[in-house]
Amino acid sequence: MTLSSRAAHGEGERRAAGEVERIRQAAVHAKSRGLIVAAGHGLTYRNVGALAAIPEITEFNIGHNIISRAVFVGLNQAVREMITAIAS
């Protein structure tokens, strides 16, 4: 999994990638137990792409980050930026 180019570098990037892998493993396990996996709290434009690549996660609660960004760029632009980040 790769994080966006704006993410941490070096040791921070390795630690972040390790956490994404832990989340992936937890999502795989939860889904194997019949649970629906959702992600939220702490999702940002910088990390949502790596988590969106985990197919077991079926829902993302990203409204807080979008609304916070919308204060500066407007809601339409904030949503467009999040869609781009998810696709990354």
Secondary structure, 3 states (H helix, E strand, C coil): CCCCCCCCCCHHHHHHHHHHHHHHHHHHHHHHCCCCEEEECCCCCCCHHHHHCCCCEEEEECHHHHHHHHHHHCHHHHHHHHHHHHHC
